[in-house]
Every structure is written in structure tokens, then in C-alpha cells.
């Protein structure tokens, strides 16, 4: 007896839908790089002239590199602190707290192949 096989990957979403995929083509990558480069060029060259930030830019150029480095490290720590905080609030033992009204119910993230029956039973 031969088992029927499905073509394509198995869905991993809890409601049976296949998650969206990102397709990286040469055109999209080049377009993204061009957009990022033009946005940075605008911020560096045009925006200070539009807003009259020449004096502020001079002050930044004469700033202490160690303070800028410390500020960048603290900003990264702040970002990961928020990640840690929200994981502690919304994730518990591989389960995610539901954001639905009456959100005390725990809902399986992707381990439940039942199409969300666990979520419906806990409401």
C-alpha cells in the first residue's frame, strides 16, 4: 500500500494556512539597497541643510567617540530588555497568552495541529 503524498511543505500555522514566504530576487535586493543608500544620503546631506542643523552636526562631529559607543551599547541593551520583558509577560513554557478578550487563556503557538480547537475550548 502506497501512502498518498502531498506536494509542497506541510503548513506550520495553527489554523492550517501556510505562512507567507519572502522571495529574495536580485531586483528586490538591489532595490532595497538603493532605497537604504538613498535614505541615508538624504539624512546625511539634505536634512541638516533643510533644518539648519549645521551647528548640531558640528557638535556631533566633535563629540567623544566613547560616549557615542556607550550610548549605542545602552540602546541595544534597552532593546533586548524590552524583548526580555515582553517574553516574560506573553510567553510561558512554550505557550503564548491569547491577546483576545478574556486573554488569560493559553494558546499553543504552533504545536497544536488541531486548527485552534485548544484556543476555542479555553475561551
C-alpha positions, 0 to 999 in steps of 0.5 A: 500500500502506497501512502498518498503524498502531498506536494509542497511543505506541510503548513506550520500555522495553527489554523492550517494556512501556510505562512507567507514566504519572502522571495529574495530576487536580485531586483528586490535586493538591489532595490532595497539597497538603493532605497537604504543608500538613498535614505541615508544620503538624504539624512546625511546631506539634505536634512541638516541643510533643510533644518539648519542643523549645521551647528548640531552636526558640528557638535556631533562631529566633535563629540567623544567617540566613547560616549557615542559607543556607550550610548549605542551599547545602552540602546541595544541593551534597552532593546533586548530588555524590552524583548526580555520583558515582553517574553516574560509577560506573553510567553510561558513554557512554550505557550503564548497568552491569547491577546483576545478578550478574556486573554488569560487563556493559553494558546499553543503557538504552533504545536497544536495541529488541531486548527485552534480547537485548544484556543476555542475550548479555553475561551 
